[in-house]
């Protein structure tokens, strides 16, 4: 049960950050790739303390936000 709640929360974070507001393709791509990479890294790091699900969730959120920020910078530069 707890694992399915973690996966649901992870999916919510990734979709919410990748689809919020008017964004360009690099912002969306960056959010998705960052979220997936962050989830993987967070799961590995969290597994060391026995909390892989929580690590994946935190990593996904941080990765999605970071990826979206980088992609947004690229979209802004492309618009100029």
FIDO-740091 format. One record per residue: residue number from 1; residue in one letter; x, y negated, z negated of N, C-alpha, C in turn. Coordinates in pm, whole numbers, plus 32768, in hexadecimal, padded with zeros to 4 digits. Layout:
# FIDO-740091
n|res|n_u|n_v|n_w|ca_u|ca_v|ca_w|c_u|c_v|c_w
NUM|A|X|Y|Z|X|Y|Z|X|Y|Z
...
***
This chain:
# FIDO-740091
n|res|n_u|n_v|n_w|ca_u|ca_v|ca_w|c_u|c_v|c_w
1|X|8052|8077|8000|8000|8000|8000|8057|7F82|8000
2|X|80BC|7F80|7FAA|8111|7F0A|7FA1|815D|7EF3|8023
3|X|8186|7F60|8063|81D0|7F53|80E1|8178|7F16|814D
4|X|80FA|7F3E|8153|80A1|7F07|81B9|8083|7E74|819F
5|X|807C|7E4C|8120|8069|7DBF|8100|80E3|7D6D|8129
6|X|815A|7DA4|8115|81D3|7D5F|813F|81D6|7D4D|81D6
7|X|81AF|7DB5|821F|81AE|7DAB|82B0|8146|7D47|82E0
8|X|80D4|7D43|829D|806D|7CE2|82C1|809E|7C53|82A7
9|X|80DE|7C3F|8236|8114|7BBB|8216|8181|7B94|827A
10|X|81D5|7BF2|829F|823E|7BD7|8300|8203|7BAE|8386
11|X|819F|7BF7|83B4|8160|7BD6|8433|811F|7B4C|842D
12|X|80E2|7B2C|83BD|80A3|7AA9|83AD|8109|7A39|83B5
13|X|817A|7A4B|8372|81E3|79E4|8374|8218|79D0|8401
14|X|8234|7A3C|8445|826E|7A32|84CC|820B|79EF|852C
15|X|818E|7A1B|852B|812C|79E2|8587|8109|7952|8563
16|X|8102|7933|84E4|80DF|78AA|84BC|814C|7847|84E2
17|X|81C9|786F|84D2|8234|7811|84F3|824D|7809|8589
18|X|822F|7872|85D2|824B|786D|8661|81DA|782E|86B1
19|X|8165|781E|8678|80F3|77EC|86C3|80BB|776A|868D
20|X|8100|7727|8635|80C8|76AE|85FA|80F0|7634|864B
21|X|808D|75E6|8673|80A7|7568|86B7|80D2|7579|8748
22|X|80DC|7508|878E|810A|750C|8818|81A1|7525|881D
23|X|81C5|7594|884F|8252|75B9|8853|8279|75E1|88DF
24|X|82FA|75DA|88F8|832F|7606|8977|8356|7698|8972
25|X|837F|76CD|89E2|83A1|775C|89E6|841A|7780|8990
26|X|847B|7727|8986|84F0|7745|8934|84CD|7748|88A0
27|X|8471|76F4|8875|8447|76F2|87E9|8403|7775|87C6
28|X|83A9|77A0|881B|8361|781D|8801|83BF|7895|8805
29|X|8413|789A|8869|8472|7909|8875|84D1|790B|87FE
30|X|8500|7896|87D7|855B|788E|8764|851A|78BC|86E4
31|X|849B|789A|86D0|8454|78C3|8658|8443|795A|8652
32|X|8420|7995|86C2|840C|7A26|86C5|8490|7A70|86B2
33|X|84F5|7A48|86FC|8577|7A8B|86F0|85B3|7A75|8666
34|X|85A9|79FB|8633|85DB|79DE|85AC|8590|7A2C|8542
35|X|850D|7A37|8552|84BD|7A84|84F3|84E0|7B17|84F2
36|X|84F3|7B50|8568|8518|7BDE|856F|85A4|7BF7|8539
37|X|8601|7BA2|8560|868A|7BB0|852D|8692|7B9A|8498
38|X|8649|7B35|8468|8647|7B19|83D8|8608|7B8A|8389
39|X|859F|7BC6|83C0|855F|7C37|837D|85BD|7CAD|8373
40|X|8605|7CC7|83DE|8664|7D37|83DC|86D4|7D1D|8376
41|X|870C|7CA6|837B|8778|7C86|831D|8745|7C84|828D
42|X|86CE|7C4D|8277|8694|7C49|81F2|8676|7CD3|81BB
43|X|864A|7D2E|8213|862F|7DB7|81E8|86AF|7DFD|81BD
44|X|8719|7DE8|8209|8799|7E26|81E6|87CE|7DEE|8162
45|X|87C9|7D6B|8154|87FA|7D2D|80D8|87A0|7D52|8063
46|X|871C|7D4D|8078|86BF|7D70|800E|86C7|7E01|7FE5
47|X|86EC|7E58|8041|86F8|7EE6|8021|8764|7F00|7FB9
48|X|87C7|7EA9|7FB4|8832|7EB9|7F52|87FE|7EAB|7EC3
49|X|8791|7E5F|7EB2|8757|7E4E|7E2C|86D5|7E9B|7E1D
50|X|86B4|7EEE|7E7E|863A|7F3E|7E77|85BC|7EF1|7E9D
51|X|85CA|7E82|7EE0|8557|7E2F|7F07|8560|7E0B|7F9B
52|X|8561|7E71|7FEE|8570|7E5B|807E|84FC|7E0D|80B9
53|X|8482|7E29|808C|840D|7DE3|80C1|840F|7D4F|80A3
54|X|8430|7D2E|8028|8436|7CA1|8003|84A7|7C5A|804D
55|X|8518|7C9E|805C|8587|7C64|80A6|8563|7C4C|8138
56|X|851A|7CAC|8173|84EF|7C9C|81FE|8490|7C26|820D
57|X|8436|7C17|81AE|83D6|7BAA|81B4|841B|7B22|81A9
58|X|8474|7B16|814A|84BD|7A98|8139|8515|7A7D|81B2
59|X|855B|7AE4|81E0|85B1|7AD5|8255|8563|7AAE|82D1
60|X|84EC|7AE6|82E2|849A|7AC5|8357|8470|7A32|8354
61|X|8448|7A03|82DF|841E|7978|82D4|8490|7917|82EF
62|X|8500|7932|82B2|8575|78DA|82C5|85A6|78E2|8355
63|X|85AD|795A|838A|85DB|796B|8414|857E|7929|8479
64|X|84FB|7936|8464|849B|78F9|84C0|84A4|7861|84BC
65|X|84B0|782A|8445|84BC|7799|843B|853E|7766|8479
66|X|85AB|77AC|845F|862B|7785|8498|862C|7793|852F
67|X|85F8|7802|8561|85F2|7817|85F1|859A|77B1|8636
68|X|8529|778F|85F6|84D0|772B|8630|8513|76A2|8633
69|X|855F|7682|85CC|85A4|7600|85C9|860C|75F7|8639
70|X|8656|7662|864C|86BA|7662|86B7|8677|765B|8740
71|X|860D|76AB|8753|85C4|76A7|87D2|8584|7621|87EC
72|X|8550|75E0|8783|8515|755D|8793|857D|74F6|87BF
73|X|85F5|7500|8788|8660|74A6|87B3|8680|74BA|8847
74|X|867E|7536|8874|8697|7551|8901|8626|751A|8958
75|X|85A9|752C|892B|8538|74F8|8977|853D|7460|897F
76|X|8560|741F|8911|856A|738E|890F|85D6|735E|8970
77|X|8645|73A1|8970|86B3|737E|89CC|8688|7394|8A5E
78|X|863E|73FD|8A79|8610|7418|8B02|85AE|73AE|8B32
79|X|855E|7376|8AD6|84FE|730E|8AFB|8541|728B|8B20
80|X|85BA|7274|8AEF|8601|71F6|8B0B|8639|71FB|8B92
***
